[in-house]
Amino acid sequence: MVNFNYNPENKTFTATFVGRMDTLAVEKMNEVMSVNIPLSEGKSKDKIIFDLRDVEYISSSFIRICVSIAKQAGQGQFSIVHCQPFVKKTFKISGLDDILNVT
Amino acid sequence: MSDNLLEKANEILDKAQLAAAEFHQYNQEETDRIVEAVFKAGFKNRVKLAKMAQEETGMGIWEHKVIKNVLGTQLVYESIRNEKTVGVISSDPRTGITEIAQPLGPILAVIPVTNPTSTSMFKILICLKSRNPIIISAHRGAAKSCAETVRICYEAALEAGAPEDCIQMISSGSREFTQLIMGHPKIALILATGGTGLVKAAYSSGNPAIGVGPGNVPVFIDESADIPFAVKNIISSKTFDNGTICASEQAIVVMKTIEQKVRDEFEKQHCYFLDPEEIKKVEKIAIAEESMSMSPGIVGQPVAVIAQKAGIDVPDGTKILLAKLGGIGKEFPLSIEVLAPILAFYSADDYHTAVNMCIDLNYLGGIGHSACIYANDEKRIMEYAGLLNAGRILVNTPTSQGAVGYFYNLLAPSLTLGCGTGGKNITTENNTAKNLINIQRVSRRKPNELWFSHDQSAYYDESLSTDDIMKEYYKNH
């Protein structure tokens, strides 16, 4: 469902998600995300990237988590990459694609 | 404008927009499952919600509100359940055009005090069917019953897998707050059912709106009509929920030749003709003198209460009060819309005068809404229809139950009746789910032979006449 990878060279933490990010899946992932994602108070030293290449559906609860992590990481430290067009459109409709730096 | 209100509005719209983002990913099957669950929950609570609405508003009759709730749930559901509202909704190989339905986004649904629970359920069903989150704006006089309706529908929707916050509610305690929400950039559409001021505010908000207009429904009983049948139907309509439906009959127009027969029939069927003194007394309590609009205190009240307020004696069991008036307009207050069991009554010397009276009544605050004719003369029916400015011309039909569709005709069941440009609306339709989708049209290349087969250089030659060019254009080699 989610795999984590850290690249010390460019200080980038990547979470790669797979499948449907519905409310149930997000509930299950909550704990593992809070343990694994390196967030500290203030601006994060590491860049955090969510890779959604294998995600076909995102719930509002998943978008809320993205917003929460982006806020904690600080400006310019969070981004979402490799969205399938359908998922990209979902971020557009949410009006949060800019805040979440969706590409 | 206070920061607090703005913050509150932003919070509601942020939630709605997230719900919209999630909802657009649902397929038809998932959408239909939610709509079915909400229909069942609303339908199951039809009696409880009807009683709540009647008790809270003090208007109408709870048994009739049950029927309105049935309209807003079962009948609306029946009419939309098999409609395609997601993805490809039509494809025509001949034209090469494929239509794709897309949701609109957050919809603000303004709910009137006269039909609070039925209109709420109706709007929730059509919004969910079109995958749009809905924000219910309840009239302050019906806030409790609307809140309970929203709670029931929202719980059922969530249980069936709907997005969080797909149904929210605000209470219109503050006009400033309602206007703030109406004009919020995240609102996709306002579905405005209510009075003229409210509908105008919706259209002035800068966001798209589907509104309704006030009615002032004239009923022409032609010489060719079945008079006892006509009177019976008018009574069943005007007494329905004590006349709270805006499509209810407001004035009866007959020709002198049948006046007595019609009067006798009304009296036989327990209606009461007011004398001139009594008319003045009823006018006083039914119409607010300054604004020349109906007094809220008599809306949806039974005849006994109206008679008591007016200080007149009427026989027990009287169903409707009729006032024979000498004209139409401000000098004759009961010629305007009154959502209570009171009817204006007119007698005309001839057919043309009678139809002209109906036109005057129609234009006295009811343009674009509904009109009615009782007749068995097709020529007169069609002539009447062409002369009245009404979205619905109901033939031999009670207008309250006829205009809202399903019971007496095949109009779409709806509690938001479009009144066209006459009523300052964009459509004359009975609004339903299909009015709440954006339709994309995929247009495949189909070169138009007429265009490509003629010499287009002719357009640049000013010496050629229009006839010459058209002849060449339509040349069939």
Contacts between the chains, C-beta under 8 A, distances in Angstrom:
chain1	res1	chain2	res2	distance
A	23	B	164	7.3
A	57	B	25	5.5
A	58	B	21	7.9
A	58	B	22	7.5
A	58	B	25	7.6
A	59	B	22	5.3
A	59	B	163	7.2
A	60	B	18	4.0
A	60	B	19	6.0
A	60	B	21	6.5
A	60	B	22	4.5
A	60	B	163	5.7
A	60	B	164	5.6
A	60	B	165	7.2
A	61	B	164	7.0
A	63	B	18	5.8
A	63	B	21	6.5
A	63	B	22	7.8
A	64	B	18	7.1
A	86	B	25	7.0
A	89	B	24	7.5
A	90	B	21	4.9
A	90	B	22	7.4
A	90	B	24	6.7
A	90	B	25	6.1
A	91	B	21	7.2
A	93	B	17	7.3
A	93	B	20	5.7
A	93	B	21	4.3
A	93	B	24	5.7
A	93	B	105	7.3
A	94	B	17	5.9
A	94	B	18	5.6
A	94	B	20	7.6
A	94	B	21	3.7
A	95	B	17	5.3
A	95	B	186	6.9
